[in-house]
Amino acid sequence: MKRSRTDRGPHEHHDSESGPKRLKKEGIPSSIGKIKKEIRNLTRLKKVEGLPPTVVLENERKLEMLQQKLVTVREGAVSEKYKMVRFFEKRKLFRKLKTARNT
């Protein structure tokens, strides 16, 4: 027999607000795609007329913050991408240095 939602206990809820989305804090997204999407949304919202000045100012601040976050996330992704390459290049240089010192 299937129980209705009202019959479920406190730990048996399966509504859309439970799970990881509920636990995530409201704020700045962490992935590049989500940041770009939020930037697009805020630039579209900037074009809407009739918004209160406080909302416009808040959106502009958030837009600037997101653009800075996008730059830092991209830089981190590039440095992470080439981390192994730098490691191997450094090892090659140390090997050459070691052989040069021994001769």
N, C-alpha and C positions, 0 to 999 in steps of 0.2 A: 504494500500500500504506500503510495507516495504522499509525503507530508507537504503541507502548504508552507509558505514562507513564515507564517506567524507561529507555526509549531516548531520551528527549528530553534536550537539552543543558541547561546551567545557566540559560540565558536563555529557554527555551521552556516554562517551567512555566505551567500554566493552572489551578491549583487555586484554591480560594476565598480563600486567604490572600494571594494576590498582588493588586496593584492599589492603588488609593487607600485602601481600608479598612485595609490593613496599614500604610500610611505614617502614618495619623492617630494621634496620640498618645492614649493613654488619659487621660481627664480630663473636663473640663467641655465639654458640647456648646455649639455656637455659635448654633443657631437656637432660636426661641421654642418651637416644637412639641417639639423634642427635649428642651429643658429641662423643659417641663411634663410630658412623659412620664417623665422621670427622677424628678421630684418625686413623681409619682403612685406610681411603683415604690417609692420610699423610704418614703413614708407607709404603703403596704401592708406593707412589710417591717417597719416599726416595730410593727405589730400582732401579728406573729408572736412567739410565746413560745418560750423555750428557747434563744435566741441568746446567745452569749457577750457579756459586758459590753463588751469591746473593740470588737466588731463593731457593737453598738448605738451606742456613743459615736462611732465613725467614721461611721456612717450619719447620725447627728444632725448632725455637723459638716458633712458633705457636703450634707445637706438645707438647712441654713442658708446655706451658700455658694451653692447653686443658686438659692435664693429671692432672694438679693441679686443674683445674676447676671441673673435674670429681670427684676428691676426696672431694672437698668442697660440691658439689651438693649431693653426696651420704651421707655425714655426715648430711647435712641439712634434707634429706629425712628420715634418721633414727631418728633424733631427733624429727621431726614432727610426725613420726609414733607412737612414744612412749610418746608423750606429755600428752595425756589423762591418760595413765597408771601412769605416775609420779605424776600427779595431784591427782589421787585417793589414791595413796600410801601415799602422803603427808598428805592428809586429814585423813587417818586412823591413821597415827602417831600422828597428833595433837589431835585426839579424845582420843587415848590411853594416851597421855601426860596429857590431861585435867582430865581424870578419875583418873590417878595416883596422881595428885595434890590434888584432892578433897578427897581422902581417907586418 
